[in-house]
Amino acid sequence: MRVCVVLNHMPGPGAGGLEGQVHDVCTGLRNRGLDVHVACRPSLYMPAENIPLLEHIHAVTVDLTPAEIDNPFLCMWRTSKDLAQAENWGAYDVVHLQSHYGYHTALRLARMSGSRPAMVTTFHLTAIGGIIRLQELGFPQEPDLLQTQPAAVMEATLAGLSDRSIAVSQQVYDDLTRGYGVAPEGVSVVYNGIDTELFAPIPRAEARAQLGIHPGLRYVLYVGPLFGFRRTILLDSLTYLDPDVRLLAIWPLTEPCRPDRAGDRLVPIGYVPRERMPLYYAAADLLAYPLVYTGFGLALLEASACGCVPVAFNVPPASELVPQTAWLVNEISPQAFARAINAALRDPETPRKAEAGMRAARAHRFDAVPCHAGDAAGLLRPLEVRRRVPYGNVPGAFGQLRLLEAHAAALGNRRRRQQFDDVDGLDARWPGFEVAEHVPDALLRCVYLDGLLEMHFRRSLSDACCLKSRQGREWRG
């Protein structure tokens, strides 16, 4: 059985959340005897000491123009197009796509005549989810997010073409089914996992001694990129923290930087190798998680496994993943976030939450939503109605590996025999937009907030051709 995985950066342990999960999936499949290859760019999201899958990676060099470098969406679009040219897709039994970077590959697969590989797509988050969440909360949109919102059309089309979609959380499942109109029976929820042999409790005094940080201060840890809404909340909350509280900030940069307004309250750490992360989780009194949208929230689970209690806003993913073992804040403001941190540092319930979080990491099993497998041609056997996916004591993304294996086993040596009419390109009007005709109006209203872009795209849609099978079945983005 041959599988090809398509993503942006190279997968590797410690190379990033998505990249780490993909590494675990590929490694697990290879350990089970499957022939797994990876198509991606020759770059790392985060530094990694080694890439064990390197000999199985087809690194695709993407020569970006200055305009593409400056525009996140154009960069994404160009990368997707170049990745689609990387392989002879007909040589594989399963193609596993990672979010919108597999968009053009999906179009190529849809155009293949005769047999084609089964197509499975994992959505780690969605382009539309963040903008909808900020709208619901009444906050202004982030410019960085708005630049990539056209990717929502890529994702909606991709989900419609896939034989099966995997959502890494119930929140992403809702984005796909409610935001993009994907049929619920075509989406499985499979939570990501953590390695609880690595992420395990360490005595706080021992961790602080190894890191050389002051034993008499109280520390709150932040992990992740520092930009947009989360940056504003985090930096604005510093002035409201108790005087002896310091914020340790870890982000995917090799050199630390001190943001403006941070003062001496923020201790910039920068990049930390994955194997040293448990020391920081154990040394900190709390985890600061000032996000209102992300696909999964791996730091929530890693921190909990090490006995570090998260403080987070009462919205997914925190309210979905750690509803009982975190301090959840209802009011979304820097002042409320800081008050919750100050209170949690004094509350005797915090150590009990830490114990509960560690027990959950060792023993708790996540229940996914009821899901059924099976593609339009009926070649894939139904999966069990209810999946139980552990996040403790298993490699990350174990559930995705299980689902891919089920597809591969059910498919056998058969290929889907589904033919599609060609899609009329829209390059002359909006470069590269090859989409289905029936994109929901609600999606356009949410995504194309710029009037000129919306007008341009609607005019292009009027000339677009739907993807239809030769049997007359219509595929919609």
Secondary structure by P-SEA (a helix, b strand, c coil): cbbbbbbcccccccccaaaaaaaaaaaaaaaaccbbbbbccccccccccccccccccbbbbbbccaaaaacaaaaaaaaaaaaaaccccccccbbbbccccaaaaaaaaaaccccccbbbbbbccccaaaaaaaaaabbbbbaaaaaaccaaaaaaaaaaaccbbbbccaaaaaaaacccccccccbbbbbbbbcccccccccaaaaaaaacccccbbbbbbbcccccaaaaaaaaacccccccbbbbbbccccbbbbcccccccccccccccccaaaaaaaaccbbbbccccccccaaaaaaaaacbbbbbcccccccccccccccccccccaaaaaaaaaaaacccaaaaaaaaaaaaaabbbbbccccccccccccccccccbbbbbccccccaaaaaaaaaaaaaaacccccccccccccccccccccccccccccaaaaaaccccaaaaaaaaaaaaacccccccccccccc
